[in-house]
């Protein structure tokens, strides 16, 4: 006698899995983006006025009129905040200085020099905090941005320009008695130093009438014609 097959069990309808809960936290909004930019600007202002080492998160929060906890929420700690200031405030300014230099054709030393002078002058006119930050955090011993200058800014502008000067020299387009590296140092000395020391020489010479455009023109004339009296006739 054949064994009867047991009836199939009725299909069990399983409920759909519960939807995953969205992670806590709000999506970035225009307001939060504005606040982050405000905190970066506040950090930069403190770094310029007090120095990076002397600026605390509490100082930066006070500058931005927020709580220190909010600064910590956006950036974690001071080191991460400093990195953000470099990446989002300082390096874009260096890129602005680099742009007119890159427009100069190969071997055109005069255009290369003019591009550098105009580039720095234009950037400082737009970002007057740059010379002070440069002196305090790069030029002075123990400056917090010196390593960044050597590793990141150096290849972007000074080393690139020194390389182009060297190539022009090899092509017979630049005085062979010049050292391309020291030529770059001289250019910085004729541009960034006068801009950083402007409050001193303006007071010393009563030269409030001299602006950065005047300084740029003076620097280019000095580089182009030097102190040769024949050109003044």
VENCORBEL-V737330 format. One record per run of one state. SS is the DSSP state (@ for helix, = for strand, . for the rest). FROM is the first residue (numbers start at 1). TO is the last residue. If there is no record, write none. Layout:
SS,FROM,TO + SS,FROM,TO
This chain:
.,1,29 + @,30,50 + .,51,56 + @,57,64 + .,65,67 + @,68,75 + .,76,77 + @,78,102 + .,103,108 + @,109,126 + .,127,129 + @,130,139 + .,140,145 + @,146,156 + .,157,157 + @,158,170 + .,171,179 + @,180,196 + .,197,197 + @,198,205 + .,206,211 + @,212,225 + .,226,228 + @,229,232 + .,233,233
